[in-house]
């Protein structure tokens, strides 16, 4: 993809996919315009870098659609003084967006090759406000908490309480909760030590995190 065709495709992605999905935050739109999404897409999918779809990654994981990434960032409303936990590093594209917004980002992925690829990529880009770790954070990653923001890039059938408890007061958590084919994107805000507000933002469908907590299910 030539530089000119990439810029045209990026512009069309923003104007035809992201804005119409109620993403109007200028900071988010400018960030998506500036960070080259095509550089994080796996080989063989470069022509789909700006398509309205989840792009396949290794290990049956996916890179979220552009409009879903944008809605998540807009909902989280990240401030420059805040610390972020990203659960599911994946391609590293969302990580690259988060580091432009936050004071520091901790990102965790269970797959070693994802971690190594993103570590090399962000090191080449001289990104210094990120810590990239391999591990299973599906049910929490308290090592560096509490966090001002938690972004979960895979779905979960139920939201583990450990994630809520890892938020600072005033902190926000974005997660996609439920079972395929209909899940709810939720924004959880910690109001006090014991009080939380939950907002359902929109319906979507996304592959689950590995090793995620499963609810008790009634079986006849």
FENQUI-V689515 format. One record per residue. PHI is phi in radians with two decimals (NA if undefined). Layout:
<<PHI> <PHI>>
This chain:
<<NA> <-1.24> <-1.06> <-1.18> <-1.19> <-1.14> <-1.14> <-1.13> <-1.14> <-1.14> <-1.05> <-1.14> <-1.03> <-1.18> <-1.37> <-1.80> <-1.92> <-1.42> <-1.02> <-1.11> <-1.69> <1.15> <-1.70> <-2.13> <-1.23> <-1.09> <-1.10> <-1.16> <-1.11> <-1.15> <-1.10> <-1.15> <-1.21> <-1.59> <-1.57> <-1.29> <-0.99> <-1.06> <-1.34> <-1.89> <-1.45> <-1.06> <-0.98> <1.70> <-2.14> <-1.06> <-1.26> <-1.94> <-1.00> <-1.95> <-1.36> <-1.44> <-2.83> <-1.40> <-1.63> <-1.12> <-2.03> <-1.13> <1.10> <1.06> <-1.65> <-2.42> <-1.61> <-1.04> <-1.11> <-0.99> <-1.22> <-1.22> <-1.04> <-1.17> <-1.11> <-1.09> <-1.11> <-1.12> <-1.13> <-1.30> <0.86> <-1.30> <-1.75> <-1.08> <-1.59> <-1.70> <-1.81> <-2.09> <-1.91> <-1.89> <-1.78> <1.80> <-1.23> <1.00> <-1.27> <1.63> <-1.17> <-1.11> <-0.99> <-1.11> <-1.27> <-1.08> <-1.17> <-1.36> <-1.83> <-1.83> <-1.21> <-2.64> <-2.11> <-1.83> <-2.16> <-2.29> <-2.44> <-1.36> <-1.65> <-1.11> <-1.18> <-1.07> <-1.05> <-1.15> <-1.10> <-1.24> <-1.04> <-1.17> <-1.10> <-1.26> <-1.14> <-1.09> <-1.56> <1.04> <-1.44> <-2.02> <-1.69> <-2.47> <-2.11> <-1.92> <-2.29> <-1.64> <2.97> <-1.79> <-1.83> <-1.05> <-1.98> <2.13> <-2.59> <-1.34> <-0.92> <-2.03> <-1.38> <-1.33> <-1.98> <-1.33> <-2.48> <-2.22> <-2.03> <-1.86> <-1.75> <-2.29> <-1.49> <-2.58> <-1.16> <-2.40> <-1.57> <-1.09> <-1.10> <-1.02> <-1.23> <-1.01> <-1.24> <-1.51> <-1.51> <-1.26> <-1.13> <1.62> <-1.30> <-2.18> <-2.24> <-1.90> <-2.60> <-1.84> <-2.11> <2.30> <-2.02> <-1.08> <-1.68> <-2.13> <-2.20> <-1.91> <-1.37> <-2.08> <-2.02> <-1.85> <-2.07> <-1.49> <-1.59> <-2.81> <-1.01> <-2.08> <-1.97> <-2.33> <-1.97> <-2.05> <-2.12> <-1.52> <-1.63> <-2.97> <-1.67> <-2.79> <-2.61> <-2.64> <-1.02> <-1.35> <-1.14> <-1.25> <1.07> <-1.27> <-1.05> <-1.80> <-1.32> <-1.18> <-2.07> <-1.33> <-2.17> <-1.25>>
